Amino acid sequence: MGGEDLVNAAETAERLRNWALEAGFDRVGVARLGPVPRGGALLKWLERGDHAGMSYLESRVEVRLDPRSAFEGARSAVCVALQYHPVAKGAPAGDLWPRVARYARGRDYHNVMTKRLRRLARRVREAFPGCRTKPYVDTGPVLERDLAARAGLGAVGKNTLLLHPEAGSYFLLGELLTSLDLAPDAPVADLCGSCSRCLEACPTGALPAPYRLDSRRCISYWTIEHRGPIPRPMRAELGDWVFGCDLCQEACPVNEAPAATAETSFELPAERSRLDLAALLAIAEEDYQEAFRGSPMKRSRRDGLRRNAAVAMGNRGEDRYVAPLAAALADGDPVIRSHAAWALARIGGAEARRALREARAGEGDPAVGEELERALEAFDP
């Protein structure tokens, strides 16, 4: 690339950075596309089965390894970050929302960021006729953290999240792939050093080594991605998390003073804040659709959220949950009935035992019947 081309690439990159900020993003960086430096680590991660049941991550590996394969002529990526930590609002009250990952309490970030990226893409194509663009927000075969790290938006931390020296890790990523030649930004130096707080804070051992996430042990995987019954040995380890987990972020010293944000999209709406664990467990389909319209928590679906609520109640072990869990033993979903039985055994007490006995007498599903039998065995001396 000649001197004039370098100047043009730098000027064009600066224009796109400004446009991205005007589109509503907090930080912007530019990366030149090419083979990802950590491609070998991705292949080993998949070979070990660290992706658990997320088989979709096995598809289009060639694009993940080299994003130039996304479309013919792809050359650069405009990587964007949007802060979500609700500093101004503080921590939500109740037994449900403190155990929902911060990013998921408000609007779905996919919708918020994709709309802004598409607006940016239109502006780019209008200014540069013939230019091709492709926006991604956690939906395409792109290793977005690696790409954002190359664009200078942060450094990958030992908890596998992207860390920014001023913004911490409470931000969301998106990228606009383009056929333009853009001058890249410089990467950020490692921020972890000898610190291992995130690894030590993970209660399930999902971070068995620095920079490695084993999804088979991850609270976020089991509460968001997994469908159907949660394996019995894993239930107690989930604690009272209902959707996702923030523990490794909370332990990170880079997040001790997270950046504030004026973004309101991710604040917990008042109508949703009224839900608690008991209400979530019993929520009807119509009420679920209304309460979670436009929420990223719909990823778990209604049955997954209700299942998670039952597990959280059991792990909290409070007597006030016996009545709603006992009512759930008559639910039409066998997964809900089985997890309610497990939770009642965790709480214990005469009322829980009585509810389990009555449910066992009328249960017709063999798998749920076995779960009820196991729950009752927990009361034997």
NORWO-V734807 format. One record per residue. N is the residue number from 1. RES is the residue in one small letter. PHI is phi as a letter, one per 30 degrees, with the letter a starting at -180 (NA if undefined). PSI is psi as a letter, one per 30 degrees, with the letter a starting at -180 (* if undefined). NEAR is the number of other ideal C-beta (glycine too) atoms within 8 Angstrom. Layout:
N&RES&PHI&PSI&NEAR ; N&RES&PHI&PSI&NEAR
This chain:
1&m&NA&k&5 ; 2&g&d&l&5 ; 3&g&d&e&5 ; 4&e&d&e&6 ; 5&d&d&e&9 ; 6&l&d&e&10 ; 7&v&d&e&8 ; 8&n&d&e&9 ; 9&a&d&e&12 ; 10&a&d&e&9 ; 11&e&d&e&8 ; 12&t&d&e&13 ; 13&a&d&e&14 ; 14&e&d&e&8 ; 15&r&d&e&9 ; 16&l&d&e&16 ; 17&r&d&e&12 ; 18&n&d&e&8 ; 19&w&d&e&11 ; 20&a&d&e&13 ; 21&l&d&e&8 ; 22&e&d&f&6 ; 23&a&d&f&12 ; 24&g&j&g&5 ; 25&f&c&l&13 ; 26&d&d&e&10 ; 27&r&b&l&10 ; 28&v&b&k&13 ; 29&g&b&l&12 ; 30&v&b&k&16 ; 31&a&b&k&13 ; 32&r&d&k&10 ; 33&l&d&k&11 ; 34&g&l&a&6 ; 35&p&e&k&6 ; 36&v&d&k&13 ; 37&p&d&e&6 ; 38&r&c&g&8 ; 39&g&d&e&11 ; 40&g&d&e&6 ; 41&a&d&e&8 ; 42&l&d&e&13 ; 43&l&d&e&10 ; 44&k&d&e&8 ; 45&w&d&e&10 ; 46&l&d&e&12 ; 47&e&d&e&6 ; 48&r&d&f&7 ; 49&g&i&g&7 ; 50&d&d&f&11 ; 51&h&d&g&11 ; 52&a&h&b&11 ; 53&g&d&g&8 ; 54&m&d&i&9 ; 55&s&d&f&7 ; 56&y&d&f&5 ; 57&l&d&f&7 ; 58&e&d&f&7 ; 59&s&d&l&7 ; 60&r&h&h&6 ; 61&v&d&e&11 ; 62&e&d&e&7 ; 63&v&d&e&12 ; 64&r&d&e&12 ; 65&l&d&f&10 ; 66&d&a&j&11 ; 67&p&d&f&14 ; 68&r&d&f&8 ; 69&s&d&f&7 ; 70&a&d&e&11 ; 71&f&a&l&8 ; 72&e&d&k&4 ; 73&g&j&g&6 ; 74&a&d&k&15 ; 75&r&b&e&11 ; 76&s&b&l&16 ; 77&a&b&k&14 ; 78&v&c&j&16 ; 79&c&c&k&16 ; 80&v&b&l&16 ; 81&a&b&k&16 ; 82&l&b&j&14 ; 83&q&d&k&12 ; 84&y&b&f&15 ; 85&h&d&j&12 ; 86&p&d&i&13 ; 87&v&e&e&8 ; 88&a&d&e&5 ; 89&k&d&f&7 ; 90&g&i&a&6 ; 91&a&d&k&4 ; 92&p&d&l&10 ; 93&a&c&l&5 ; 94&g&j&a&8 ; 95&d&c&f&9 ; 96&l&c&e&12 ; 97&w&d&f&11 ; 98&p&d&f&9 ; 99&r&c&h&11 ; 100&v&c&k&12 ; 101&a&e&k&10 ; 102&r&e&e&11 ; 103&y&d&f&11 ; 104&a&c&g&11 ; 105&r&d&f&13 ; 106&g&c&b&12 ; 107&r&d&l&10 ; 108&d&d&j&9 ; 109&y&d&f&15 ; 110&h&e&e&10 ; 111&n&d&e&9 ; 112&v&d&e&12 ; 113&m&d&e&14 ; 114&t&d&e&12 ; 115&k&d&e&8 ; 116&r&d&e&13 ; 117&l&d&e&15 ; 118&r&d&e&9 ; 119&r&d&e&9 ; 120&l&d&e&15 ; 121&a&d&e&11 ; 122&r&d&e&8 ; 123&r&d&e&10 ; 124&v&d&e&15 ; 125&r&d&e&10 ; 126&e&d&e&7 ; 127&a&d&f&6 ; 128&f&b&i&9 ; 129&p&e&k&5 ; 130&g&j&f&4 ; 131&c&d&k&10 ; 132&r&c&k&10 ; 133&t&b&l&11 ; 134&k&a&j&11 ; 135&p&d&k&13 ; 136&y&b&k&12 ; 137&v&b&i&12 ; 138&d&h&g&9 ; 139&t&b&f&6 ; 140&g&c&l&7 ; 141&p&d&i&8 ; 142&v&b&k&12 ; 143&l&d&i&10 ; 144&e&d&e&12 ; 145&r&d&e&11 ; 146&d&d&e&11 ; 147&l&d&e&15 ; 148&a&d&e&16 ; 149&a&d&e&14 ; 150&r&d&f&11 ; 151&a&d&g&15 ; 152&g&i&g&10 ; 153&l&d&f&14 ; 154&g&l&a&15 ; 155&a&b&k&12 ; 156&v&d&k&11 ; 157&g&c&l&15 ; 158&k&d&f&11 ; 159&n&d&g&13 ; 160&t&i&g&10 ; 161&l&d&l&10 ; 162&l&d&k&14 ; 163&l&c&k&14 ; 164&h&c&k&15 ; 165&p&d&e&8 ; 166&e&c&e&5 ; 167&a&c&f&14 ; 168&g&i&b&15 ; 169&s&b&g&15 ; 170&y&d&i&13 ; 171&f&b&l&16 ; 172&l&c&l&11 ; 173&l&c&k&14 ; 174&g&a&l&17 ; 175&e&a&k&15 ; 176&l&c&j&16 ; 177&l&d&k&15 ; 178&t&b&l&16 ; 179&s&d&g&10 ; 180&l&d&k&11 ; 181&d&d&j&9 ; 182&l&b&k&14 ; 183&a&d&k&8 ; 184&p&d&l&11 ; 185&d&d&l&9 ; 186&a&d&k&5 ; 187&p&d&l&9 ; 188&v&c&k&11 ; 189&a&d&l&5 ; 190&d&e&k&5 ; 191&l&c&f&11 ; 192&c&d&e&10 ; 193&g&h&b&5 ; 194&s&c&g&4 ; 195&c&d&k&8 ; 196&s&b&g&8 ; 197&r&e&e&9 ; 198&c&d&e&15 ; 199&l&d&e&12 ; 200&e&d&f&7 ; 201&a&d&f&10 ; 202&c&d&j&13 ; 203&p&d&f&8 ; 204&t&c&f&10 ; 205&g&i&g&8 ; 206&a&d&f&13 ; 207&l&c&i&15 ; 208&p&d&f&7 ; 209&a&a&l&6 ; 210&p&e&k&8 ; 211&y&i&g&8 ; 212&r&b&k&10 ; 213&l&c&k&9 ; 214&d&c&j&12 ; 215&s&d&f&12 ; 216&r&d&f&9 ; 217&r&c&g&10 ; 218&c&c&k&13 ; 219&i&e&e&15 ; 220&s&d&e&10 ; 221&y&d&e&14 ; 222&w&d&e&11 ; 223&t&d&f&15 ; 224&i&c&e&11 ; 225&e&d&e&11 ; 226&h&d&k&11 ; 227&r&c&k&6 ; 228&g&i&a&4 ; 229&p&d&k&7 ; 230&i&d&k&11 ; 231&p&e&k&6 ; 232&r&e&e&7 ; 233&p&d&f&6 ; 234&m&d&f&10 ; 235&r&e&e&13 ; 236&a&d&f&7 ; 237&e&d&f&10 ; 238&l&d&f&16 ; 239&g&i&b&9 ; 240&d&c&g&10 ; 241&w&d&k&12 ; 242&v&c&e&13 ; 243&f&a&j&13 ; 244&g&i&a&12 ; 245&c&a&k&10 ; 246&d&c&g&8 ; 247&l&d&e&10 ; 248&c&d&f&14 ; 249&q&d&e&13 ; 250&e&d&f&8 ; 251&a&d&f&9 ; 252&c&d&k&14 ; 253&p&d&f&6 ; 254&v&d&f&11 ; 255&n&c&g&11 ; 256&e&d&e&5 ; 257&a&b&i&4 ; 258&p&d&l&10 ; 259&a&d&k&12 ; 260&a&d&l&8 ; 261&t&b&k&10 ; 262&a&c&f&4 ; 263&e&d&k&9 ; 264&t&c&f&6 ; 265&s&d&f&9 ; 266&f&c&g&13 ; 267&e&d&k&9 ; 268&l&d&j&11 ; 269&p&d&k&7 ; 270&a&e&e&6 ; 271&e&d&f&6 ; 272&r&d&f&11 ; 273&s&d&f&10 ; 274&r&d&f&7 ; 275&l&d&k&10 ; 276&d&b&a&9 ; 277&l&d&e&14 ; 278&a&d&e&11 ; 279&a&d&e&9 ; 280&l&d&e&13 ; 281&l&d&e&15 ; 282&a&c&g&10 ; 283&i&d&k&12 ; 284&a&d&l&6 ; 285&e&e&e&6 ; 286&e&d&e&6 ; 287&d&d&e&8 ; 288&y&d&e&11 ; 289&q&d&e&8 ; 290&e&d&e&7 ; 291&a&d&e&11 ; 292&f&c&g&10 ; 293&r&d&k&6 ; 294&g&i&g&6 ; 295&s&c&k&12 ; 296&p&d&f&10 ; 297&m&d&f&10 ; 298&k&d&f&8 ; 299&r&e&e&7 ; 300&s&d&f&10 ; 301&r&i&l&8 ; 302&r&d&e&8 ; 303&d&d&e&9 ; 304&g&d&e&12 ; 305&l&d&e&15 ; 306&r&d&e&15 ; 307&r&e&e&13 ; 308&n&d&e&14 ; 309&a&d&e&14 ; 310&a&d&e&16 ; 311&v&d&e&14 ; 312&a&d&e&16 ; 313&m&d&e&17 ; 314&g&d&e&17 ; 315&n&d&f&13 ; 316&r&d&e&10 ; 317&g&i&h&7 ; 318&e&c&k&7 ; 319&d&d&f&7 ; 320&r&d&f&6 ; 321&y&d&f&14 ; 322&v&d&e&13 ; 323&a&d&e&8 ; 324&p&d&e&12 ; 325&l&d&e&18 ; 326&a&d&e&13 ; 327&a&d&e&9 ; 328&a&d&f&14 ; 329&l&d&f&14 ; 330&a&c&g&6 ; 331&d&d&l&9 ; 332&g&d&f&2 ; 333&d&c&j&8 ; 334&p&d&f&8 ; 335&v&d&e&10 ; 336&i&d&e&14 ; 337&r&d&e&17 ; 338&s&d&e&13 ; 339&h&d&e&15 ; 340&a&d&e&15 ; 341&a&d&e&16 ; 342&w&d&e&16 ; 343&a&d&e&15 ; 344&l&d&e&16 ; 345&a&d&e&15 ; 346&r&d&e&11 ; 347&i&d&e&15 ; 348&g&i&a&9 ; 349&g&j&l&8 ; 350&a&d&e&5 ; 351&e&d&e&10 ; 352&a&d&e&14 ; 353&r&d&e&11 ; 354&r&d&e&8 ; 355&a&d&e&13 ; 356&l&d&e&16 ; 357&r&d&e&9 ; 358&e&d&e&9 ; 359&a&d&e&14 ; 360&r&d&e&11 ; 361&a&d&f&6 ; 362&g&c&g&6 ; 363&e&d&k&10 ; 364&g&c&f&4 ; 365&d&d&k&8 ; 366&p&e&e&5 ; 367&a&d&e&8 ; 368&v&d&e&12 ; 369&g&e&e&11 ; 370&e&d&e&8 ; 371&e&d&e&12 ; 372&l&d&e&14 ; 373&e&d&e&9 ; 374&r&d&e&12 ; 375&a&d&e&12 ; 376&l&d&e&13 ; 377&e&d&f&7 ; 378&a&d&f&9 ; 379&f&c&f&8 ; 380&d&d&k&5 ; 381&p&d&*&1
